[in-house]
Amino acid sequence: MSRRELVILKGKGDQPDRIELEESDLPMLAKAMEMAQQNSSYPSRLLKLEEVEALVGLKKSAIYQRVKEGSFPPPVSVKGTTAKRWREGEVAAWIEDATAS
């Protein structure tokens, strides 16, 4: 049975993860990826304002202005803290919508 290498890319500056898989693992991996895509509305991370700024290329005032206008996803409160965070999936969807032709 042949082996395949899967490369998982991460953010800038990080070295990619490399995982060796058996060819028989590929259908299971494909199914897992399909399920992850279907559940993409579930946030994989909560982003800090600085991360959102870097992702969308806008500064704090522009982001909050768009939140006020309803054209950008609002932050959520993190229980037990005063912290505000953005759901990664919502920000990603906004980026997709903003860059759609």
N, C-alpha and C positions, 0 to 999 in steps of 0.2 A: 504494500500500500504506500502511495506517495505522500510526502509531507508538504505542506504549504506554509508559507510565512505570512502572517497577518501583521500589518503595520498600523498602529493606532496613533494618529497625529494628535498632538495636544497644542496648547497655546504657543505663541512665539517664544523662542528661546529654550523651550523644553525639548529634550531629546525624545523622539518617538519611542513608544513601547513596541516591542517585537514579540510576537507569540507564535510558536509553531503549532500547527494544527494537523491532524490527520485528515485526509480527504473525506472520510466519513463524517467529520465534524461540520463540514460546510453547510449541509441542509439545516442543521440545528442553529448554526450561526445566522443563516439567512432568515430563519423564522424569528429569532430573537431580535434581529435588526428591524424586521417588519413590525413586530409588536412594539418596539421602542418608537418607531415612527408614528404608529397609530395612537400612541399615548403621549405624543409630543406636547400636549397641552399641560401635562403634569411637569412642573418645573424640576429640572435636575439640580439647579442651584438657585440660591438667592444672591443677587448681585448688589454690591455697594455702589453708591453714586459714582465714584471714581471709575469703576469698571464700566458702568453704563455710558459715562462720558466718552471713554476710550472706544467703546463699541460703536456708538452712533455718531461720534464726531461733533457732539453738541456740548456746550457748557451747562452748568447747573441752572442758570437763569432761563436758558432756552428750553431745557427739559421741563422745568416746572411750569413755564408758560404754556407749553404744549399739553401738559397734564391738566392744567386749568381749563384749556380750550377743549379738552376731551379727545385730542388727537394723538396722545401718547399714553401708554399704560401707566396707571398710578402706582406708587410704591405701596407696599404692604407693611403693616406693623409687625414686629417680631415680639411675641409674647414675653412679658417679664422684663422688657427693655424699652428704651426710647428709640431704638434703632428702626430705620426705614430701609427696606430692601425692595429690589425689583425682581420679579420672576423671570428667570432667564428665557423661558419659552415665550413669554409675552413680548419681551424685547426683541427676540429673534424674529417673531412674527411681524413686529412693527418694521424691522429692517427689511424683511422680505417684501412687505407691502410698499414701503417707501422706495424700494429700488426696482419694483416691477415695471416693465415697459408698457 
